[in-house]
């Protein structure tokens, strides 16, 4: 059984988060195109300012590729978009840390400056939020597949209770200690 086949896909807010991630992808594509128009060296360590951020050819191409990937994720939608947003969000946050460590060194191949690092952190957190919608919450409904995956015993008991109710039998209230039993009432 594949979990993605049973995920809820009709929630109206999932459209908001999906479209939000696609728009973030378009922002990255625009940033990348503007960076390429400046004709900066591909691995220039200093880069040039584009929309308040430092950019070079490598960062511009990477921005276009990641932005296009986010836009494709928006078009495909469903759980692919959610997973893609979570993965790319984590990668953006990690990129922020890595590029923070290499600021003002000779291995700063993406010409990052402090505004780029802050942008990477914020962008990554927003993407992760878009991707985690409906997956991470302290009060997921019991029919949510992520809740069922995290609570297999309780999910099995609830499924058995539903099947028993559907077949016309009634369930006896389980004892507070020990395993739950499903016995018909007499």
C-alpha positions as CSV (number, residue, x, y, z in Angstrom):
1,X,0.0,0.0,0.0
2,X,1.4,3.4,-1.0
3,X,0.7,6.2,1.5
4,X,0.5,8.8,-1.3
5,X,-2.5,7.1,-2.8
6,X,-4.6,7.7,0.3
7,X,-3.8,11.3,1.2
8,X,-6.5,13.9,1.2
9,X,-6.0,16.1,-1.8
10,X,-9.2,18.2,-1.9
11,X,-8.6,20.6,1.0
12,X,-8.9,24.2,-0.2
13,X,-5.8,25.4,1.7
14,X,-3.6,22.9,-0.1
15,X,-4.3,24.9,-3.2
16,X,-3.1,28.1,-1.5
17,X,0.2,26.4,-0.4
18,X,0.7,24.8,-3.7
19,X,0.2,28.0,-5.6
20,X,2.4,29.9,-3.1
21,X,5.3,27.5,-3.7
22,X,4.8,28.0,-7.5
23,X,4.9,31.7,-7.1
24,X,8.0,31.4,-5.0
25,X,9.5,29.4,-7.9
26,X,8.6,32.2,-10.3
27,X,10.4,34.6,-8.1
28,X,13.5,32.4,-8.2
29,X,13.3,32.2,-12.0
30,X,13.0,36.0,-12.3
31,X,15.9,36.5,-9.9
32,X,18.0,34.0,-12.0
33,X,17.1,35.7,-15.3
34,X,18.0,39.1,-13.9
35,X,21.3,37.7,-12.7
36,X,22.1,36.3,-16.1
37,X,21.3,39.6,-17.7
38,X,24.1,41.2,-15.7
39,X,26.8,39.1,-17.4
40,X,28.6,38.3,-14.2
41,X,31.3,35.6,-14.3
42,X,29.9,32.1,-13.7
43,X,31.9,31.6,-10.5
44,X,32.7,35.2,-9.6
45,X,33.3,35.3,-5.8
46,X,31.9,38.9,-5.5
47,X,29.0,38.8,-7.8
48,X,26.7,41.8,-8.5
49,X,23.6,43.0,-6.8
50,X,20.3,41.8,-8.2
51,X,17.1,42.7,-6.4
52,X,19.0,43.4,-3.2
53,X,20.9,40.1,-3.3
54,X,24.3,39.2,-4.6
55,X,24.4,36.9,-7.6
56,X,26.8,35.3,-10.1
57,X,26.2,33.1,-13.1
58,X,26.2,29.9,-11.1
59,X,23.6,31.2,-8.6
60,X,21.5,32.5,-11.4
61,X,21.4,29.2,-13.2
62,X,20.7,27.3,-10.0
63,X,17.9,29.8,-9.1
64,X,16.3,29.2,-12.5
65,X,16.5,25.4,-12.2
66,X,15.1,25.3,-8.6
67,X,12.4,27.9,-9.5
68,X,11.3,25.8,-12.5
69,X,11.3,22.7,-10.4
70,X,9.0,24.5,-7.9
71,X,6.7,25.6,-10.7
72,X,6.5,22.1,-12.1
73,X,5.7,20.8,-8.6
74,X,2.9,23.3,-8.4
75,X,1.5,22.1,-11.8
76,X,1.8,18.4,-10.8
77,X,0.4,19.2,-7.3
78,X,-0.9,16.5,-5.0
79,X,1.6,14.9,-2.7
80,X,4.5,15.4,-5.1
81,X,4.3,19.2,-4.5
82,X,4.2,18.7,-0.8
83,X,7.2,16.4,-0.7
84,X,9.1,18.6,-3.1
85,X,8.4,21.7,-1.0
86,X,9.6,20.0,2.2
87,X,12.8,18.7,0.6
88,X,13.7,22.0,-1.1
89,X,12.8,23.9,2.0
90,X,15.3,21.8,4.0
91,X,17.9,22.2,1.3
92,X,17.5,26.0,1.4
93,X,18.0,26.1,5.1
94,X,21.0,23.9,4.9
95,X,22.3,26.1,2.1
96,X,22.0,29.1,4.3
97,X,24.1,27.4,7.0
98,X,26.8,26.2,4.5
99,X,27.0,29.6,2.7
100,X,27.1,31.4,6.1
101,X,30.2,29.3,6.9
102,X,31.9,30.1,3.6
103,X,31.2,33.9,3.5
104,X,34.3,35.9,2.6
105,X,36.3,32.8,1.6
106,X,37.6,31.5,-1.7
107,X,35.1,28.7,-1.7
108,X,32.1,31.1,-1.9
109,X,31.3,30.0,-5.4
110,X,27.7,31.3,-5.3
111,X,28.8,34.8,-4.3
112,X,26.6,34.7,-1.2
113,X,26.5,37.7,1.1
114,X,24.6,38.0,4.4
115,X,21.3,39.1,2.7
116,X,21.5,35.9,0.6
117,X,21.9,33.8,3.7
118,X,18.9,35.4,5.4
119,X,16.8,35.0,2.2
120,X,17.8,31.4,2.1
121,X,16.7,30.8,5.7
122,X,13.3,32.6,5.2
123,X,12.7,31.0,1.8
124,X,13.4,27.6,3.2
125,X,11.2,27.9,6.2
126,X,8.3,29.2,4.1
127,X,8.8,26.3,1.6
128,X,8.9,23.8,4.5
129,X,5.7,25.3,5.9
130,X,4.0,24.8,2.5
131,X,5.2,21.3,2.3
132,X,4.3,20.2,5.8
133,X,0.7,21.4,5.6
134,X,-1.6,18.4,6.4
135,X,1.4,16.2,7.4
136,X,2.6,17.7,10.7
137,X,0.2,18.7,13.4
138,X,-0.5,17.7,17.0
139,X,-4.2,17.1,16.3
140,X,-4.3,15.4,12.9
141,X,-7.7,13.8,12.3
142,X,-7.7,10.0,12.7
143,X,-8.6,9.4,9.0
144,X,-5.4,11.3,8.0
145,X,-2.9,8.8,6.5
146,X,0.0,10.4,8.4
147,X,-1.8,9.9,11.7
148,X,-2.5,6.3,10.7
149,X,1.1,5.7,9.8
150,X,2.3,7.1,13.1
151,X,-0.3,5.2,15.2
152,X,-0.7,1.8,13.5
153,X,-2.2,0.0,16.5
154,X,-4.9,2.6,17.2
155,X,-5.6,2.9,13.5
156,X,-6.1,-0.9,13.3
157,X,-8.4,-0.9,16.3
158,X,-10.5,2.0,14.8
159,X,-10.7,0.3,11.5
160,X,-11.8,-2.9,13.1
161,X,-14.4,-1.0,15.1
162,X,-15.7,0.7,11.9
163,X,-15.9,-2.7,10.1
164,X,-17.8,-4.2,13.1
165,X,-20.2,-1.3,13.1
166,X,-20.7,-1.6,9.4
167,X,-21.5,-5.3,9.6
168,X,-24.2,-4.6,12.2
169,X,-22.4,-5.7,15.3
170,X,-21.9,-3.4,18.2
171,X,-18.6,-2.8,20.0
172,X,-18.2,-3.2,23.7
173,X,-16.3,-0.3,25.3
174,X,-12.6,-1.4,25.7
175,X,-11.1,-1.8,29.2
176,X,-8.8,1.0,30.3
177,X,-5.8,-1.4,30.6
178,X,-4.7,-4.1,28.3
179,X,-5.4,-4.6,24.6
180,X,-8.6,-3.5,23.1
181,X,-11.1,-6.2,22.4
182,X,-14.0,-6.1,20.0
183,X,-16.8,-8.2,21.3
184,X,-20.4,-8.0,20.4
185,X,-22.7,-6.8,23.1
186,X,-25.1,-9.3,24.5
